[in-house]
């Protein structure tokens, strides 16, 4: 190696400093993962070279045998990992090794609690990568050269994992990257061939290129030290190409950690080989935890794409719909050309067929998880439920299947827990019930105590309680499930169908007829505030409620539109009153038009508050209420 030039010292990005400190102090119980992470990065670098060399074979520089080598020096207390992949330029080294170029970084740092156990889980959500080297090393040297660059354009990056790193230009004859770990005191166990071999077999057996270690050759006395012989210690075959019967669960789990850059096991996976009109293999995983960028729809996502076992693309997003963006894994096709690009992917009919089949496979996997592992599915829903709710709008063909996977809180469930499936709801529906009833709102407490539920409680009818911001939008795409239509209990004129007896219906008609005069007086008093006034069939305890017109936007949708700066169409609520309530009886007997008007507006505003809405004129409400209180106290 020649003399270093253009040497400079640079500071780590703040987030890197925090991540380094956290990993060094939180992952002491699982130190050996450093080798898995570095081998995973080396494998990615080789994959990238293999793909770029398809169009630029000169990048191989005459050395087409791609591999990773791991060696050690007991005396120097070092472990060295070397690959002949794509390599890094000086700028690459500064960018990739000095900053965390990943969306969600700020969120990651915001969630750090200072509790080592909790924070180590966060690292798993974020990915460990290169910085895991500092778990066992107090100094790391990286020598690299980008494929195709001159030998004089090598880079030497060096750091002790504290506040800064050094970077210099050096000569490097071979392309690729060599990482030298200077082991900390007490970490000598890793400068051992048997130990390294076992770690590679445990974590990296699935890597689809040779990982070589020096062969242990006994020295013969009096002879020169023999040249280093290398032997491959992993299977070096792509995991997804092997028969399922030959693959252990542990191997599937380690491969997930490789493709997802996660260190928690996945919740579930599906391995499949398709032959016939289309030929491809897929290995799909459901993660145990949501990444920080899950709700950033523009964030990188998608499967690793291979064509005839050659890596082509890291985040191919054309194979699954956006609502399944949390799925990790690989797809390997025999039917695509090796020069495939993102633009071609978006127009290829083969991709449409594969996307349809892969989507169905994921939904089947989730159905199986929900049926066989309900506790695991509960965990899945907590992490990914809101994203799954995007499904019915995006994937009309699978709408019924997605609907069956949705989970909701309900009047029969525990405090706000979203655990009720639609099939379960229908299985315990009342005899004669041909509708699925639901109510949307801002909070669980608000919907649970809503006056709209009074008649349902009286008759023992279960109602789904929807409180996620996306729920009203979701229900606009779900018209029915298993032949039963959805009914918003706060919308339109409530019709309980067969759940109301003929006697009930007849009695309701008679009451409505007897209160026609009160309806007219209320219409006059409330004027433009309401679209309609009518006798309510929903109420048993409250004096009045506000219902939404059949075609009007609900409160959730109005708030979403307002927050996004869109114009919200004008609409007025329907005022419904409970004719049996003492306040309504008092109102009906009120002779003073002024007092009748004040009481009517107070009831209207109270109904708005009970629905979770804000008052249009709070001062007028307070003024009327104070006036009433003064009259009562006299």
C-alpha positions in Angstrom: 0.0 0.0 0.0 1.5 3.4 -1.0 1.6 6.6 1.1 -1.8 8.1 2.0 -2.7 11.5 0.4 -5.6 14.0 0.8 -6.0 12.9 4.5 -8.7 14.7 6.4 -10.7 14.3 9.7 -14.4 14.6 9.6 -17.2 14.5 12.2 -19.9 11.8 12.4 -23.5 12.9 11.8 -25.2 13.3 15.3 -27.4 10.3 14.7 -24.4 8.1 14.0 -22.8 9.1 17.3 -26.0 8.2 19.2 -26.4 4.9 17.3 -22.8 3.9 18.0 -23.1 4.7 21.7 -26.4 2.8 21.9 -25.2 -0.3 20.1 -21.9 -0.5 22.0 -23.8 -0.4 25.3 -27.1 -2.2 24.4 -26.0 -5.2 22.2 -23.4 -6.7 24.5 -25.4 -9.9 24.9 -25.4 -10.6 21.1 -21.9 -9.4 20.0 -21.5 -12.0 17.2 -24.1 -10.3 15.0 -21.3 -7.9 13.8 -20.1 -10.6 11.4 -23.6 -11.3 10.1 -24.1 -7.6 9.4 -20.7 -7.1 7.7 -21.1 -10.3 5.5 -24.6 -9.1 4.6 -23.2 -5.7 3.4 -20.5 -7.5 1.5 -23.0 -9.7 -0.2 -25.0 -6.6 -1.2 -21.9 -5.1 -2.7 -21.1 -8.2 -4.7 -24.8 -8.3 -5.9 -24.5 -4.7 -7.1 -21.3 -5.4 -9.0 -22.8 -8.5 -10.7 -25.8 -6.4 -11.9 -23.7 -3.4 -13.1 -21.3 -5.8 -14.9 -24.2 -7.0 -17.1 -24.0 -3.8 -19.1 -20.3 -2.9 -18.2 -18.4 -6.2 -18.1 -15.1 -4.2 -17.8 -16.1 -3.6 -14.1 -15.1 -7.2 -13.4 -11.5 -6.2 -14.2 -10.8 -9.8 -15.4 -11.8 -11.3 -12.0 -15.2 -12.8 -12.4 -15.0 -15.1 -9.4 -17.0 -13.2 -6.8 -16.5 -14.1 -3.1 -16.2 -12.9 0.5 -13.1 -13.8 2.6 -12.9 -13.7 6.4 -9.5 -14.0 8.1 -7.9 -13.3 11.5 -4.6 -12.6 13.2 -4.4 -13.8 16.8 -1.2 -11.9 17.5 -2.4 -8.6 16.1 -6.0 -9.3 17.5 -7.7 -8.4 14.3 -10.5 -9.9 12.2 -10.5 -8.9 8.5 -13.4 -9.2 6.1 -12.8 -8.7 2.3 -15.1 -8.7 -0.7 -14.5 -8.1 -4.4 -17.8 -6.4 -5.0 -18.7 -2.9 -6.2 -16.4 -1.1 -3.7 -16.6 2.6 -2.6 -15.1 5.8 -3.9 -13.9 8.5 -1.4 -17.3 10.2 -1.6 -19.1 6.9 -1.1 -17.1 6.2 2.1 -17.8 9.6 3.6 -21.6 9.3 2.7 -22.2 5.7 3.6 -19.9 5.4 6.7 -20.3 8.8 8.2 -24.1 9.4 7.9 -27.3 7.3 8.2 -28.9 7.8 4.8 -32.3 6.4 5.7 -35.8 7.9 6.0 -37.1 7.8 9.6 -33.8 8.7 11.2 -35.3 11.6 13.2 -38.2 9.4 14.3 -35.7 6.7 15.4 -33.8 9.1 17.6 -37.0 10.6 19.0 -38.0 7.2 20.2 -34.8 6.4 22.1 -35.7 6.1 25.8 -32.3 5.5 27.5 -33.5 2.1 28.6 -31.0 -0.3 27.0 -33.4 -3.2 26.7 -36.1 -1.2 25.0 -33.6 0.7 22.8 -32.0 -2.5 21.5 -35.4 -3.4 20.0 -35.4 0.0 18.3 -32.1 -0.7 16.7 -33.6 -3.9 15.3 -36.4 -1.9 13.7 -33.9 0.5 12.3 -31.2 -1.9 11.1 -27.7 -2.3 12.5 -25.4 -2.5 9.4 -21.7 -1.4 9.3 -21.7 0.3 12.7 -22.1 -3.1 14.5 -18.3 -3.5 13.9 -17.8 -1.2 16.9 -19.5 -3.7 19.2 -16.3 -5.8 19.2 -13.7 -3.3 17.8 -12.2 -0.2 19.3 -10.8 0.8 15.9 -12.1 0.0 12.4 -10.1 0.4 9.2 -11.8 0.3 5.8 -9.8 0.1 2.5 -12.0 0.3 -0.6 -11.9 1.0 -4.3 -14.9 1.3 -6.6 -15.0 -1.1 -9.6 -13.8 0.6 -12.7 -11.8 3.3 -10.9 -8.0 3.6 -11.1 -5.8 1.8 -8.5 -4.7 5.2 -7.3 -8.3 6.1 -6.4 -8.6 3.8 -3.4 -9.8 5.1 -0.1 -8.8 4.4 3.5 -11.5 5.2 6.1 -10.6 4.8 9.8 -12.4 5.5 13.1 -12.4 4.6 16.8 -16.2 4.9 16.9 -16.2 8.1 18.8 -16.8 11.6 17.5 -14.9 11.6 14.2 -13.3 9.5 11.4 -10.3 10.0 9.1 -10.4 9.5 5.3 -7.5 9.4 2.9 -6.7 8.5 -0.7 -4.5 5.4 -1.1 -3.5 2.9 -3.9 -5.5 -0.2 -3.9 -4.8 -2.8 -6.7 -8.0 -4.9 -6.2 -11.6 -3.5 -6.5 -13.9 -4.1 -3.5 -13.7 -3.5 0.2 -11.5 -4.8 3.0 -12.6 -4.1 6.6 -10.0 -4.6 9.4 -11.5 -4.8 13.0 -9.0 -4.1 15.8 -10.6 -6.1 18.6 -11.2 -4.6 22.0 -9.6 -6.1 25.0 -11.5 -9.2 26.0 -12.9 -9.8 22.5 -10.0 -12.2 21.5 -12.5 -15.0 21.1 -13.4 -13.7 17.6 -9.7 -14.0 16.4 -10.3 -17.8 16.1 -11.1 -19.9 13.0 -13.4 -22.3 14.8 -15.4 -19.4 16.3 -15.7 -17.5 13.0 -16.7 -20.7 11.1 -19.5 -21.4 13.6 -20.9 -17.8 13.3 -20.8 -17.9 9.5 -22.6 -21.3 9.5 -25.2 -20.0 12.0 -26.0 -16.6 10.4 -24.8 -16.6 6.8 -25.1 -20.1 5.4 -27.8 -18.8 3.0 -25.6 -16.2 1.4 -25.6 -17.1 -2.3 -21.8 -16.7 -2.9 -18.8 -18.4 -1.3 -17.6 -17.2 2.1 -14.1 -18.4 2.6 -11.9 -18.9 5.6 -8.2 -19.8 5.7 -7.8 -23.6 5.8 -6.0 -24.9 8.9 -2.8 -26.5 7.5 -0.3 -27.8 10.0 3.2 -26.4 9.4 5.9 -29.0 8.9 9.1 -28.4 10.9 11.9 -27.1 8.8 9.7 -26.2 5.8 8.6 -22.8 4.7 5.3 -21.5 5.9 2.8 -22.9 3.3 0.8 -20.5 1.2 -2.7 -19.7 2.6 -5.3 -22.1 1.3 -8.9 -21.0 1.4 -12.0 -23.1 1.9 -15.7 -22.2 1.5 -17.6 -22.6 4.8 -21.2 -21.8 3.7 -23.5 -23.6 1.3 -23.1 -20.7 -1.2 -26.5 -21.4 -2.8 -29.5 -19.1 -2.9 -31.9 -20.2 -0.1 -35.0 -19.7 -2.2 -33.8 -22.1 -4.8 -33.6 -25.0 -2.4 -36.5 -27.3 -1.6 -38.6 -26.2 1.4 -38.2 -29.7 3.0 -34.4 -29.1 3.2 -34.6 -25.7 4.9 -34.8 -25.3 8.7 -36.9 -22.5 10.4 -33.6 -21.0 11.7 -32.3 -20.7 8.1 -35.5 -18.9 7.0 -35.2 -16.6 10.0 -31.6 -15.7 9.4 -32.3 -15.1 5.7 -35.0 -12.7 6.7 -32.6 -10.7 8.9 -30.3 -10.5 5.9 -32.8 -9.1 3.4 -34.7 -6.9 5.9 -31.6 -5.7 7.9 -33.6 -6.5 11.0 -32.4 -8.6 13.9 -35.8 -9.8 15.2 -37.4 -12.9 13.8 -40.3 -12.5 11.4 -43.9 -13.3 12.4 -44.4 -15.5 9.4 -43.1 -16.4 5.9 -44.1 -18.1 2.7 -41.8 -19.9 0.3 -43.1 -20.8 -3.1 -42.0 -22.0 -6.5 -44.2 -21.4 -9.5 -43.8 -23.5 -12.7 -45.9 -23.5 -15.9 -46.8 -20.4 -17.9 -44.8 -18.3 -15.6 -41.7 -19.5 -13.8 -40.5 -17.8 -10.6 -39.7 -18.4 -7.0 -40.7 -16.2 -4.1 -39.8 -16.0 -0.4 -42.0 -13.5 1.5 -41.9 -12.4 5.1 -44.2 -10.6 7.5 -42.0 -8.6 9.9 -42.6 -8.6 13.7 -42.4 -4.8 14.0 -43.2 -1.8 11.8 -40.3 0.3 10.5 -40.3 4.0 11.3 -41.0 5.0 7.7 -44.1 2.8 7.3 -46.5 5.7 6.9 -44.3 7.5 4.4 -45.8 6.2 1.3 -43.0 7.6 -0.8 -40.2 5.8 1.3 -38.2 3.0 -0.4 -40.1 -0.3 -0.3 -40.4 -3.5 -2.2 -38.9 -6.9 -2.7 -35.3 -7.8 -3.7 -35.6 -8.8 -7.4 -33.4 -11.5 -8.9 -33.5 -12.7 -12.5 -32.2 -16.2 -12.9 -30.5 -15.9 -9.5 -28.7 -12.7 -10.6 -29.5 -9.7 -8.3 -31.2 -6.9 -10.3 -32.9 -4.5 -7.9 -33.0 -3.9 -4.2 -36.5 -2.3 -3.8 -38.7 -3.5 -6.6 -42.1 -2.0 -5.7 -44.0 -3.3 -8.7 -44.6 -6.8 -7.3 -47.0 -5.9 -4.4 -49.6 -3.2 -3.9 -48.8 -0.2 -1.7 -50.9 -1.4 1.3 -48.5 -4.4 1.6 -45.4 -2.3 1.5 -44.2 -3.7 4.9 -43.6 -7.2 3.3 -40.0 -8.1 2.9 -38.4 -10.9 0.8 -37.1 -11.9 -2.6 -38.6 -12.8 -6.0 -36.5 -14.6 -8.6 -38.0 -14.7 -12.1 -36.9 -16.8 -15.2 -39.2 -14.8 -17.4 -37.8 -11.3 -17.1 -34.8 -10.0 -19.0 -31.6 -9.2 -17.1 -31.6 -5.5 -18.3 -35.0 -4.9 -16.7 -35.5 -1.4 -15.3 -38.1 0.2 -13.0 -39.7 1.8 -16.1 -40.0 -1.6 -17.9 -41.3 -3.2 -14.7 -44.2 -0.8 -14.6 -45.3 -1.8 -18.1 -44.6 -5.5 -18.3 -47.8 -7.8 -18.3 -45.7 -10.5 -16.7 -45.3 -8.3 -13.7 -49.1 -7.8 -13.4 -49.5 -11.6 -13.3 -46.8 -12.0 -10.7 -48.1 -9.1 -8.6 -51.6 -10.6 -8.6 -50.3 -14.0 -7.5 -47.9 -12.6 -4.9 -50.6 -10.4 -3.4 -52.9 -13.4 -3.0 -50.0 -15.4 -1.4 -49.4 -12.6 1.2 -53.2 -12.4 2.0 -53.3 -16.2 2.3 -50.3 -16.1 4.7 -52.1 -13.5 6.8 -55.3 -15.5 6.8 -53.4 -18.5 8.0 -51.7 -16.4 10.7 -55.0 -15.0 11.9 -56.6 -18.5 12.1 -53.7 -20.5 13.6 -51.9 -17.8 15.7 -54.5 -15.3 16.9 -52.1 -13.7 19.4 -49.4 -13.3 16.7 -52.0 -11.8 14.4 -53.0 -9.4 17.2 -49.4 -8.2 17.3 -49.4 -7.9 13.5 -52.6 -5.8 13.5 -51.2 -3.5 16.2 -48.2 -2.8 13.9 -49.7 -2.9 10.4 -53.5 -2.5 10.8 -53.8 1.1 9.6 -51.8 0.2 6.5 -54.0 -2.8 5.8 -57.0 -0.4 5.9 -55.7 1.2 2.8 -56.3 -2.1 1.0 -60.0 -2.0 0.0 -59.5 1.3 -1.9 -56.3 0.1 -3.7 -57.1 -3.5 -4.4 -60.7 -4.0 -5.6 -60.1 -7.6 -6.7 -59.2 -8.7 -3.2 -61.6 -6.4 -1.3 -63.5 -9.3 0.4 -60.3 -11.1 1.4 -58.8 -7.9 2.9 -62.1 -7.1 4.7 -61.9 -10.5 6.4 -58.4 -9.6 7.7 -59.6 -6.2 9.2 -60.0 -5.9 13.0 -62.1 -3.4 14.9 -63.0 -2.4 18.4 -66.7 -3.1 19.3 -69.3 -2.6 22.0 -68.7 -6.3 22.9 -64.9 -6.0 23.1 -62.4 -4.9 25.7 -61.4 -1.3 26.2 -60.7 -0.1 22.6 -58.8 -3.2 21.5 -59.1 -3.8 17.8 -59.6 -7.5 17.9 -63.1 -8.2 16.3 -63.1 -9.6 12.8 -66.1 -9.3 10.5 -66.6 -13.1 10.3 -66.6 -13.2 14.1 -69.1 -10.3 14.3 -71.5 -12.0 11.9 -71.2 -15.3 13.8 -72.6 -13.7 16.9 -75.1 -11.4 15.2 -78.7 -11.3 16.4 -81.2 -13.6 14.7 -82.7 -11.7 11.8 -79.8 -9.2 11.7 -78.9 -8.6 8.1 -76.6 -5.6 8.5 -73.2 -4.8 10.0 -73.5 -1.8 12.2 -70.7 0.6 12.9 -70.0 4.1 14.3 -66.9 6.3 13.6 -65.5 9.0 15.9 -62.3 10.6 17.1 -61.7 8.6 20.3 -62.9 5.3 21.8 -64.4 7.1 24.8 -66.5 9.3 22.5 -67.9 6.6 20.4 -68.5 4.2 23.2 -70.6 6.7 25.1 -72.3 8.1 22.0 -76.2 8.5 22.2 -76.3 6.8 18.8 -75.7 3.5 20.5 -78.6 3.7 23.0 -81.1 1.6 21.0 -78.4 -0.9 20.1 -77.6 -1.4 23.8 -81.3 -1.8 24.6 -81.7 -4.5 22.0 -78.3 -6.2 22.6 -76.9 -5.5 19.1 -73.2 -5.3 18.7 -71.8 -2.2 17.0 -68.2 -1.8 15.6 -66.5 1.3 17.0 -64.1 2.9 14.5 -61.7 5.5 15.8 -58.7 5.5 13.4 -58.4 8.7 11.2 -58.6 6.5 8.1 -61.8 4.6 9.1 -64.5 6.8 7.5 -62.5 6.8 4.3 -62.1 3.0 4.5 -65.9 2.5 5.0 -66.6 4.5 1.9 -65.0 1.6 -0.1 -66.6 -1.2 1.9 -70.2 -1.6 1.0 -70.8 -5.2 2.2 -69.1 -8.3 3.6 -70.4 -11.9 3.1 -73.6 -10.5 1.6 -74.3 -8.2 4.6 -74.2 -4.4 4.0 -72.5 -2.0 6.3 -74.7 0.7 8.1 -73.3 3.8 9.8 -75.5 4.1 12.9 -75.1 7.9 12.8 -76.1 8.4 9.2 -79.5 8.7 7.6 -82.8 7.4 9.0 -82.0 4.3 11.1 -83.8 1.2 9.9 -83.2 -1.9 12.1 -85.2 -4.1 9.6 -86.2 -7.4 11.1 -84.8 -6.4 14.5 -87.8 -4.1 15.0 -91.1 -5.9 15.5 -94.2 -4.8 13.6 -95.6 -3.5 16.9 -92.5 -1.4 17.4 -92.7 0.1 13.9 -96.4 0.8 14.2 -95.9 2.5 17.7 -93.0 4.6 16.2 -95.2 5.8 13.4 -98.0 6.8 15.8 -95.5 8.7 18.0 -94.1 10.5 15.0 -97.5 11.5 13.8 -98.4 12.9 17.3 -95.3 15.0 17.4 -95.7 16.7 13.9 -96.5 20.0 15.6 -93.3 19.9 17.7 -91.3 19.0 14.6 -92.6 22.1 12.8 -91.8 24.4 15.9 -88.3 23.0 16.1 -87.7 23.6 12.3 -88.7 27.2 12.8 -86.6 27.7 15.9 -83.4 26.0 14.5 -83.8 27.5 11.0 -80.7 27.2 8.8 -78.8 25.2 11.4 -80.4 21.9 10.4 -81.3 20.1 7.2 -84.2 18.3 8.8 -86.0 17.7 12.2 -87.6 14.3 13.0 -88.6 12.0 15.8 -85.7 9.6 16.7 -85.9 5.8 16.9 -82.3 5.6 18.1 -82.6 7.2 21.6 -83.6 5.7 24.9 -81.8 8.0 27.4 -80.7 11.2 25.7 -83.0 14.0 24.6 -81.5 14.6 21.1 -78.8 13.7 18.7 -77.5 15.0 15.3 -77.5 12.5 12.4 -75.6 12.8 9.2 -77.3 12.9 5.8 -76.9 9.8 3.7 -74.7 11.5 1.1 -72.9 13.9 3.5 -69.3 13.7 4.7 -68.8 12.5 8.3 -66.7 14.4 10.8 -63.6 12.3 10.2 -63.5 13.0 6.5 -64.3 16.7 7.0 -61.3 17.0 9.4 -59.0 15.1 7.0 -60.0 17.4 4.1 -59.7 20.6 6.1 -56.3 19.5 7.4 -55.1 19.0 3.8 -56.4 22.4 2.8 -59.2 21.2 0.6 -62.6 22.8 0.4 -65.2 21.0 2.4 -68.7 20.9 0.9 -71.4 22.5 3.0 -73.8 20.2 4.8 -76.2 20.5 7.7 -77.0 17.8 10.3 -80.4 16.2 10.9 -81.8 17.0 14.4 -83.5 14.0 16.0 -85.3 14.2 19.3 -86.5 11.6 21.8 -90.2 12.2 22.4 -90.2 10.2 25.7 -87.5 12.3 27.3 -88.6 14.8 30.1 -86.7 17.7 28.5 -88.6 17.2 25.2 -91.9 16.9 27.0 -91.1 20.2 28.8 -90.1 21.8 25.5 -93.3 20.6 23.8 -95.3 22.3 26.6 -93.3 25.6 26.4 -95.6 28.5 25.5 -92.9 31.3 25.2 -91.4 31.3 21.7 -88.3 33.0 22.9 -87.7 30.4 25.7 -88.6 27.6 23.2 -85.9 29.0 20.8 -83.2 29.1 23.6 -84.0 25.6 24.8 -84.0 24.3 21.2 -80.5 25.8 20.5 -79.1 24.5 23.8 -80.3 20.9 22.9 -78.9 21.3 19.4 -75.4 22.4 20.8 -75.4 19.6 23.4 -76.1 17.1 20.7 -73.2 18.5 18.6 -70.8 18.2 21.6 -72.0 14.6 22.3 -71.1 13.8 18.6 -67.6 15.2 19.2 -68.1 18.3 17.1 -67.1 21.9 17.9 -69.8 24.6 18.4 -70.2 27.2 15.7 -71.0 29.9 18.3 -69.8 28.8 21.8 -70.5 32.3 23.2 -74.2 32.1 22.2 -74.4 28.6 23.8 -72.9 29.9 27.1 -75.2 33.0 27.0 -78.4 30.8 26.6 -77.3 28.3 29.2 -76.5 31.1 31.8 -79.9 32.7 31.1 -81.6 29.3 31.7 -79.6 28.7 34.9 -80.6 32.2 36.2 -84.3 31.5 35.5 -84.1 28.2 37.3 -82.4 29.7 40.4 -85.0 32.4 40.8 
